[in-house]
Amino acid sequence: MTIEVLAQQGRQQIHNGLAGVDSAKLKKMRNDALRNCFNRMDEMRYRREFVARIHGKTFINDAASRSLNATWYTLESLEGPIIWIVNADGPAIDATKLVSSVQGRVRMMVCVGSNSEWLHRQFDSVVPTIIDVDSIHDAVVRSFYNSIETATVVFSPLVASQLSATDEGLHFHHEVNDL
């Protein structure tokens, strides 16, 4: 593969490709315990997972991103205008390190839950539109029916909630498929 072909695939594909090569090598190691850890990497769902493309909007399920670093990586790997669905009911954290990734790229932030004040404090001056909703259903519907014609809608919670990543991921899939 030439560097030109690699560059055409995009920044996120380079990371995914390199991770795949590393993962393949690690699965061949002799230490059984370590090899088994890396074999489970293929089973991880809800990490930057494509769900659907509906009327110009691409829906990405990243329900497993429940930390600052995981959310940063997701936001950095996406192109174009972004609508970010984030969990507001988890513990409030200092997310100001995400400002450079959010600024100019995230056009709309949808906060799911009743404790969104901490998100507003950190992102009101950076994100043009921040709305509060009560459920994933409302977040998906509001994201779909907004004024941005072509956007990437990403569900990347940032913090954990009462539900597991699997439950939230399945719920997000269900709501997108019901549009």
Helices and strands as residue ranges (DSSP letters): H 3-8, H 11-26, H 32-39, G 40-43, E 49-54, E 57-61, H 68-77, E 82-87, G 96-98, H 99-102, E 106-112, H 117-123, E 129-133, H 136-144, E 151-155, H 165-177
